[in-house]
Structure formats: C-alpha cells, structure tokens
Amino acid sequence: MRLIEIAIGVILLGGAAWTTVKTYKGRGISSFFVLAFAVFLVALGLAFIFGAFGEFVRNLRFGSEWLK
C-alpha cells in the first residue's frame, strides 16, 4: 500500500511540474488558476509521499521491539 501511495505522490508531483512548465509563459487570470492548481497538486503529492514514508518509519520503529 505504501508503494502505491509513493507512486501516486510521484505522479502528482510530475503532473504539477508539467503544468508549471506548460503555463510558465502564460499571462492572464487563467494561467494564475492553472498555477494554483499546480500548487495544489504539489501539496497533495507531498502529503502522499510524506505520509507513506512516515508510516514506513513508524512501522520500523514499532516493528523492531522484538529485538529488545
């Protein structure tokens, strides 16, 4: 499940980068909304990635209690 979350996060970050590159030279209010959507994609992608890595680290920390 964590690998799927990481893949979704990477896809969202890639989509945000593509959207930003396509509207970099755009002018007007529509390009502003597209860039705002790109920021939303970045936030969502980072939330997925950090959530997955946080779950992985938490699982490592609590899963290693059998060593004690």
C-alpha positions in Angstrom: 0.0 0.0 0.0 2.9 2.4 0.8 4.4 1.8 -2.7 1.1 2.8 -4.2 1.0 6.0 -2.1 4.5 6.8 -3.1 3.7 6.2 -6.8 0.6 8.4 -6.6 2.7 11.2 -4.9 5.3 11.0 -7.7 2.7 11.1 -10.4 1.1 14.1 -8.7 4.4 15.9 -8.4 5.1 15.1 -12.1 1.8 16.5 -13.1 2.4 19.7 -11.1 5.8 20.1 -12.8 4.3 19.5 -16.3 1.5 22.0 -15.6 4.0 24.6 -14.3 6.2 24.2 -17.4 3.3 24.5 -19.8 2.0 27.7 -18.2 5.2 29.4 -17.4 5.0 32.0 -20.1 1.2 32.3 -19.9 -0.4 35.6 -19.0 -3.7 36.4 -17.5 -6.0 35.1 -14.9 -6.3 31.6 -16.4 -2.6 30.9 -16.0 -2.9 32.0 -12.4 -5.6 29.4 -11.8 -3.6 26.7 -13.5 -0.5 27.5 -11.4 -2.7 27.5 -8.3 -3.9 24.0 -9.3 -0.2 23.0 -9.7 0.5 24.2 -6.1 -2.5 22.1 -5.0 -1.0 19.0 -6.9 2.3 19.6 -5.2 0.7 19.8 -1.7 -1.3 16.6 -2.4 1.7 14.7 -3.8 3.9 15.7 -0.9 1.2 14.7 1.6 1.1 11.2 0.0 4.8 10.8 -0.1 5.5 12.1 3.5 2.5 10.0 4.8 3.9 6.9 3.2 7.4 7.5 4.5 6.1 8.4 7.9 4.2 5.1 8.0 7.3 3.2 7.0 9.4 4.8 9.7 6.7 4.2 12.3 6.5 0.6 11.3 10.3 0.2 11.5 10.4 1.7 15.0 7.5 -0.3 16.5 8.2 -3.4 14.5 11.7 -3.8 15.9 10.5 -4.2 19.5 11.2 -7.9 19.2 14.9 -7.2 19.3 14.7 -5.9 22.9 
